[in-house]
Amino acid sequence: MKDMLERLEERRAQARLGGGTKRIEAQHARGKLTARERIELLLDKGSFEEFDMFVEHRSTDFGMDKAKIPGDGVVTGWGTINGRTVFVFAKDFTVFGGSLSEAHAQKITKIQDMALKMRAPIVGLFDAGGARIQEGVAALGGYGEVFKRNVIASGVIPQISVIMGPCAGGDVYSPAMTDFIFMVRDRSYMFVTGPDVVKTVTNETVTSEELGGAKVHTTKSSVADGAYDNDVEALLQVRRLIDFLPTNNMDGVPEIPSFDDPARVDDSLDTLIPDNPNKPYDMKELILKVVDEADFFEIQEAYAKNIITGFGRVEGRTVGFVANQPMVLAGVLDADASRKAARFVRFCDAFNIPIVTFEDVPGFLPGTAQEYGGLIKHGAKLLFAYSEATVPLVTVITRKAFGGAYDVMASKHIGGDVNYAWPTAQIAVMGAKGAVEIIFRQDIGDAEKIAARTKEYEDRFMSPFVAAERGYIDEVIMPHSTRRRIARALAMLRHKETERPWKKHDNIPL
Ligand code: HXC
C-alpha cells in the first residue's frame, strides 16, 4: 500500500513538472508564470481541485508516440474565487507550446460541460500556439468541440479569457467567443497567423507586438477588454471582475456588504457641469461619486474613450454603467463607441445586471469616414441593444441629449424605466447654432437677428423642461442627490418583469 501511495506521489510530481525544469525556467525567464502558478494566484488559496492530470495524447505520427507528457499541455479543474465556484483551464506552454491535441481538447470540453452543468463561470488562461500541428484534423475537430461549447454557454455562464503568452489559431478564436478578454502587456500576443506566416503570404514585415500585442488589441482592434502589466496583476483583476459578475443568467447579481450610505449626497456634483456648454468635464468623476466606495471596474478603458463602460455597485449590488465622456470627442457617438457600448449592454442584459446610463452626447459623428465605416449599422447596434434589454434601465441626462443620440441612450421611448435629468440638461434635436442656421436661414446675414433667434431657441429648448412637460423625463433632479435617486430607483425596479413575444432569437445588425 505504501508503495502505491509513493507511486501516486511520483506520478503527480512528474505531471506537475509539465515540459520539465528547463522549459519552466525558460517560461520564468520570459517573465511568465507556469500554468499551475497562475491557477494558484487566480483561485482562493488551496481551493484548486485538479482533473485529468494523467491524460496523454494518442498521436503516433512524427515520433509523437515517444513524446508523451502527462496532462498534455493543459491544467484543468475547479476552485473558488472569494468562496464562489469557478471552473478553470490553463494552457501549459512548456508542453508542446500549449498546443491543442484531441486529448487536450477533451480535457477542456469536460471542464466546459461541467461549468455549464453547474452554472458556474469559467476562466481560460491562454499561452498557446493553437492546433497541435502533428495531429492535424484531430486537433481541428477538438477546437470545433470547444468553440461549439463556448457558444452554447454564451449568455448562460460568464466566460473569461486571459491571454498570457503568444496565442495563435484556435487559441484566439475560442477567447473571441467569450465575454471578456484580458491581456498581459509586452508578453502576450493574439493573432490568427503569426508574423512568419504574414511575411510569407503578404510579404509584410511585422513584429508580434505590432501584429497582435496588448496595445493593438485594447486600442485599435477592440478584441481585448483590458491589459495589465504582468501575470499577477492580470489574475488579481480577474478575481475582482468575478466578484462583480453573477454566477449565471438565473442567479441575479451578487450582493456584498457595503458601508457606503446609499443616501450619501455629494455637493461637488452641483458644480460638475461648466458654465460654458462647450467645455468638457470628466464623466468618470460622476461615476466614481455615485458607485459604492468609488469602486469601478472599467471595460475597454483604452478603446473608444468617448464612451465609458464598466461595473460598479450601488447598495452592494452590481450595476453596469454606460456613460458618454465629454472629455473625448465631446462625448459624440461614433461607430466604435456604439459597438463597444452595445456589447456591454447586451452582456448586462443577458446576466440580469441593471444598467445606469449617464448621458451627455452632442449626437452621432458626421462625415464620410463614419458613414463609409458603417455608422448606421454600428449605431443601430446600440439602439437595438438598449431596446431589447429587459433589465432595469435608469438614465440621467447631465447635459446634452441631441438628436438620434437622445433616443438611443436608454430614452423613455425605447425602454428607460426611470429617466432623470439634471437642471443643466439640454434636450433638443440639435445645438442652438445649428438649429437657427437651418430654420432661420434667411436671417443668416443679420447678426443681430441671428443672436435673438439663437437666444429664443436656447430659452425654449436648451433645458430639460420641454421633455419633462411631456413626461419623457420623470423628474429634474439635483446633481448632489444623484446617488440617492439612483439607489432608490434601482431598489424599486428590483423585481421588474417584462413580457416579450416569443422568437427564436433576434437579428441584431451585425
Ligand atoms: C505543435 C507547437 C505548436 C503547435 C508551438 N509548438 N506551437 N507544437 N503545434 N501549434 C511548440 C514548438 O515546436 C516548441 O517546441 C514550443 O512549442 C515553443 O514554441 P516556440 O516556437 O519555440 O515559441 P515562440 O517562439 O514563443 O513562438 C510561439 C508561437 C509559435 C508564436 C505560438 O510557436 C507559433 O507560431 N506556433 C504555430 C502557430 C500556429 O500556426 N498554430 C496552428 C494554428 S491553426 P520545442 O520542443 O522546440 O520547445 C489552428 C486552427 C484552429 O489553431 C481553427 C481556428 C478557427
Residues whose N, C-alpha, C, O or C-beta is under 5 A from the ligand:
A	BS01	HXC	F96 G97 S99 A128 G129 G130 A131 R132 I133 Y143 P166 A168 G169 G170 D171 Y173 G194
